[in-house]
Amino acid sequence: MAANDEQIADIKDAMLVAVLTDDTELQSELKQEYASVIEDTNNKLQEVKAND
């Protein structure tokens, strides 16, 4: 989970730069990457709940 938190932080930092530089292509890529990391995080949380 810590790796996902780190990835999310990195994506947020990159998104800030993409917004400030008006790089819409990078913004789109980062949104997709963020959604993927969030989905992975949610799946891991479901596994933890199932194992409790």
C-alpha positions, 0 to 999 in steps of 0.5 A: 500500500505504501508503494501505491501512496508513493505512486499517487504522490508522484502522479499528483506532482506530475499533474501539477507540472502538466497543468502549469505547462498546459500539457493536456496529453500528459494530463490525460495519461496521468488521469488514466494512471491515477485511475489504475493505481486507485483501482489497484489500491481498492482491490488490495483493500478488498483482499484485506477485508476478505482475509479478516 
